[in-house]
Amino acid sequence: MGQRVRPTAAEMFVPADLLQGILVVSSFGFWAVMLGLIPVLLFRVWLA
């Protein structure tokens, strides 16, 4: 029973890493979408 304390303590640090990873991926995805939409918008404006 005493050995089960370590996995729970390690699991407490997992959500922080997951949140940081999600923030990095979401910010990267946001910039990827922005950089991907800007040329498309410019191209559509150029066509119009």
ZIDATA-V659261 format. One record per pair of residues at least 24 apart in sequence whose C-alpha atoms are under 10 Angstrom apart, sorted by sequence separation. I is the first residue (numbers start at 0). J is the second residue. D is the distance in Angstrom with one decimal. If there is no record, write none. Layout:
i->I j->J d->D
i->I j->J d->D
//
This chain:
none
//
